[in-house]
Amino acid sequence: MTAVGEQFLKSAHSLLRQFDVLRNSVQGTDGNPVGNVRLGLPYGINNAIAAPLFRIMSNRYPDVNLDIEEGNTTFMERAYEDNLIDLMVNYDFEERMDQKSEPLYSEDLYFVRAYDPEIEHVKEIDLKDLEHYQIGSSPGRYSLRRTLEKYAHENGVKFRFVADFRSASASIKITEAGLMSTVCPWDWIHDQVASKRVCAAKIINPSMSRTACIVSSLGEKPVPAIDATIGAIKQAIALAEKEGKLRGTIFHSDQAEALASLEDMIR
């Protein structure tokens, strides 16, 4: 596609998005939101909150059609800029003139290796000790690589990186096979740890973490369907944390308060 064609396509996507926003704002109300919402989620958080988010949306907002795009953070940033999604969850994302970035929770990062009963008891590992292992992480601007490079620079650590296809699910599969190690949040690996396919140790001295944020537009009028989706994401995160599918610190006290009423509703 030519440069002119690409620009025309972006403009067309923008116009379609504005039409969707206008239609949804007219159709829906705060008490009964209606419309289509396109949400971009990284692999890990989608792995953790998909089930509780489905329950919440089905019970509370049956007239909101939620379309989830899963991908790495670089893909989602590009999709958001091209108006292909309305919302996204990203990490350590700074606000821009036309975008709002609201912190959701800070997630701990873990050093992950193939399962071995000899190391299963190891629950923590010093950051400096990661220099002895090959860490799966392809070069680029996606979020986890930025976090690793930030901690390496601040603490004088030299990681031995190997390419991992820039895919979270592929990275875990390669790690399971014993071909490399990786660093990731708990929401990537809770199932694999429980089924004894990998071993995970929390990184300490210092601990490693990153902040998950919900990113939305500042320039558009409030849309009930989008606002409802953001609220549902917050509640799903609280449920996932309680179920042990993510580990970290939730920033919103209202998520915990909403959790009790939400559980009563689901039951």
N, C-alpha and C positions, 0 to 999 in steps of 0.2 A: 504494500500500500504506500502511496506517495505521502509526503509530508502534509500536503493540502488535504488529502483524503483522511489522514489520521486526525487532523484538526477538525474537519467536518464531523467525523464520527464522535469526537469528544463533545462537540457542541450539541449534536443530536442527543447523546446520552444525558447531557445537562438539561436540555429542554424536557425530555421524558421524565427525568427525576422531578423537575419543578411541577410538571403536570400531576405526577403521582402525589406529591406533597399537597398540592392544592386540593385534589380530589379527596385525599384522606382527611384533610383538615375540615372539609365541608361535610363529609359523610359521618365522621366519628365525633364522639363526645368523650369527656374524661371518664364518665361512668360506663360508656359502651363504645370503646374504640373499635374502629373498622378500618381495614385497609391492608396494603402490602408493605412489609418491612424487609429490606435486604440487609442481612447482618454478616459481617466478616469476623470469623473466629480462628485463632491459631489452633493447631492440632491439640495441644495440651488442655486448654480450657474447654474446648468442645468435648474432649474425652471425659472431662470431669463433670460438666454441667448439662450435657445434652438431655439426659433422662429427667432430672428435676425441672429443667427449663420446659421440656415438653409437657410435663404434668401441670405446671403453673399456667402455661399458655392455653392448654386445652380446657382447664377448669375455669380460669378467670377471664380469658380473652379469646373465646372461640371464633370471633369474627376477624381476628388479626391473622393474616397469612404470613408466616415467618419463613423466609427463604435464607438458609444459612450457606455461606460460602466458606469452606475451610481451606487454609493455605498458610504459607509462611508469611512473616510480617512484611517482607519486601513486596510480595504479591498483593497483600491487602492494602498497603499504602498506595500502590499504583492503582488498584481498583477503586479506592476511595477518591483519589485525585481525578479519576476518569468518570466519576459519578456512577459507577457500577454497583456500589453498595451505599446504604444510608447511614449505617453505624459500623464501627469496628472496635474490637478489643485489641490494644497494642500495649507495648511495654515501654516504660520510662519515656512516654511520649510528651513532648513539650507543646503547649498551646500555641496556636498560630492565630493570625488576625481573624480568620473566618471559621476557626475550629475550636471546640471546647473539649478539653481533656480532663476527665474526672477520675481521680484515683479510686480503684476498687479494693485492692488488697496488695500486700507485699508478699511475694512468694519466695520461700527458701530454695536454694539450689543444692543438688546432690551429685556426688561422684558415683557413677554407675558402671558396674562390670558384670560380665557373665556370671551366672550363679555358680557358686562353689561353696560347699558346706564348711570349708576351712576358713572362709572369710565372712560367712553369713553373720557372725557375731559383731563384726566391725560396724559401728553405727555412726562414727565420726571420723573425719580425716582432715589434717591440716592442709590449708591451701598450698603451701610450699611443696608438700609431698606429691602434688599432682604433676610436678615436673618429671617424675619417673615414668609416666605413662603416656601412651599415644591417645590423644583426645580427638574424637571425631568432631570436626567443625570446618566447614568449607569457608573460604574467604568471601567477604561480601559485607553488605550493610544491614543484614537482617539482625534482629534484636539480640539473640543469644550470643552471637559472635561479638557484637558491640559490648555486651556485658563482660564477657571473658577478657576481651582486650583492655577494658577499663580496669578490671581488678588486677590484671597482669602488670599494667603500667604503674598503678598505685602501690603495688606491693613487691615489685621487682621479681616477678615470677615469669619464667620462660616456658610457655606451653609448647608441647610437641604436637602440633595439629596435623591431622590427616583428613582428607576430603571425605564427606559423608553424604553426598548427593543433595545437600540442602533440603532434606526431608526428615522431619521428626520421626515418623513411623519407620522409615528406612534406617535411620540412625539407631533406633532401639533394636531392630532386627539384626543389624550388623553386630551390635554389642552383645546381644543374646548368643550369637554364634561364636563369641570369643575372639573376634577379629580386631576389636579396638575397645576402648572405653569411651564414655561420654559424660558430659555434664548437662543436667536438665532439672526442671522442677518436678515435684512429686506427681503432678497431674498427668505427666507423660507415662509414669511407670507404676502406679499403684496396683494395677492388675498383674503386671509382671513380677513385682515383688511378692505379692500374695500367692502367686502360683509357682514361686521359686524358679523363675526363669532368669532373673537378674538379682544382684545384690546392690544395695544403695547405702551410701554413707553421707551424712550431712557434712558439708564443707564448713570448717571453722578456722579461727585464727588467721584472718577474720572470716566470719560467715559471709556467704555470697547470697545476694537477693536481687530481685528486680520488682518493679511495681507495675501491676496490670491496670490499665486505664480504659475507660469507655470513651470513645471519640465520636463526637457528633458535630453538627453544623451550628454555628452561632448566628448565621445570617437569615435563617428561615423562621417563620412564625411557628409557635408550638403545634405539634401534631400529636393528637392523643394516642395513635397507634405506636408511634416511636417512643413517646414517654412511657407508655405501658410496657413496652419491650425492655426499656432500660431498667424499670423497676423490677421486672421479672428476672432479669439477669442478676441483679443484686441479691434477690431472694434465692435464686438457684445457687449462687456462690456460697451463701450461708448454709444451705442444705448440703452442698458438696463437701464443705469443710467439716460439717458435723458427721458426715458419712465416711470421712477419712480419705476422700478422693483428691483433696488438695491440702497443702500445709503452708501456713504463713499467718499474716496478721490482717484481718479484715478491718477496713477503715471506717465503715459506716455503722454506727450503733443502731440505726433504724433497720438494718438487715437482720440483726439478732432479734429485735422486737417483732419484726414481721414474721420471723420464722415460726414462732409458737402458733400464731393464728393460721399461718399457711399449713402447718402440719395438721391442725384440727380440721381445716377445710378438706385436705386430701384424704384424711381418714374417713 
